[in-house]
């Protein structure tokens, strides 16, 4: 079925070879944003109508956008990533629009970044770097990772990637997850704990959960009060999982020792006071994006679009599978 596909993420023109041949081979014309930045609702409303599919980034696919685009032919929103909280899935389902995502493409990258943030905090990397640049020599004993306890809130693909790496560093592992993989836990000596026990006994607490109504701001003042004053929080999941004012208060009062943050409630964070603290290490929502994962996250949604338009059903990539019976390419 010929038609147009919006290539929404601004970085994708740089890596066309990983998705363009698949989409062009499916008879689609590629449409790119008019400016090199994340598309706004207004820009989606301007460019998405008339497209049969969107290869989507983090732009806002709300009910208004989906209803407007679906009325002019939108059939597929294919997310170039593993999270899809920017898409109103219920609205898409209501309008017969398939939503796909790219599971298994970036968990290894997040695992590496999580360990990097933990090491940066344990070794006071940023402090050492800036002090040496200033002509000082901050030579003292820093913290090890070996022997420290890592508490993993979420032991899915990403939590497991972190656990494997942390085990190689000789860390003790605790985890909480509603779905327990006892085989993995046994192999890597992961002890299951309830959330309160995990918080009370971990030197590092790392978040690897999706953003849902249950996880939104789950790390709040009450939860921070249960952590060790010497412990660190790592968030490479979603910014809204953490109550940022409560985290700021916990850091300023030394209720916890520090934090490594890849994500924020508002991105970019602007004048967020968390960005000014010496005991916080920051990255720009890049934990899941290295060159390999970036390429895979472009390839998979393109393949999903092409397969759906051929009448195939890539079930492992589809979010709203209830549309299968009514789907027509």
Number of C-alpha atoms within 10 A of each C-alpha: 11 11 15 22 26 23 26 27 22 16 14 20 15 8 14 14 13 17 22 20 14 20 20 16 10 19 15 22 16 17 15 15 19 11 9 12 11 16 21 13 14 10 15 21 17 14 17 26 21 18 22 25 30 27 25 28 26 18 16 20 25 16 17 14 22 28 20 18 25 22 12 13 17 26 26 25 27 28 28 30 25 18 17 22 14 14 22 17 22 14 17 25 17 12 19 22 25 24 29 29 24 23 17 16 23 23 23 23 21 25 24 18 22 28 19 14 25 23 16 17 25 16 17 18 15 16 16 17 13 12 13 13 10 9 8 11 11 13 8 7 7 11 11 13 21 13 13 17 20 28 30 31 22 21 25 18 18 25 24 23 18 25 28 16 16 24 18 10 15 14 20 21 24 26 27 20 18 9 9 14 14 13 10 14 18 10 9 17 16 24 15 19 17 12 17 12 16 25 26 18 18 24 25 28 25 26 23 26 21 18 18 12 9 9 14 17 19 16 18 17 19 10 15 22 15 17 25 18 18 13 22 24 27 24 23 26 25 23 20 19 26 23 18 20 14 18 22 21 15 20 22 15 11 15 20 24 21 26 27 24 24 23 24 24 15 10 11 11 13 8 8 15 11 22 15 10 13 13 21 22 23 17 14 12 17 13 24 26 20 16 11 13 19 20 20 21 26 28 23 26 28 27 18 29 29 21 16 17 20 13 11 12 16 14 12 12 21 19 16 17 17 12 18 13 7 8 15 12 11
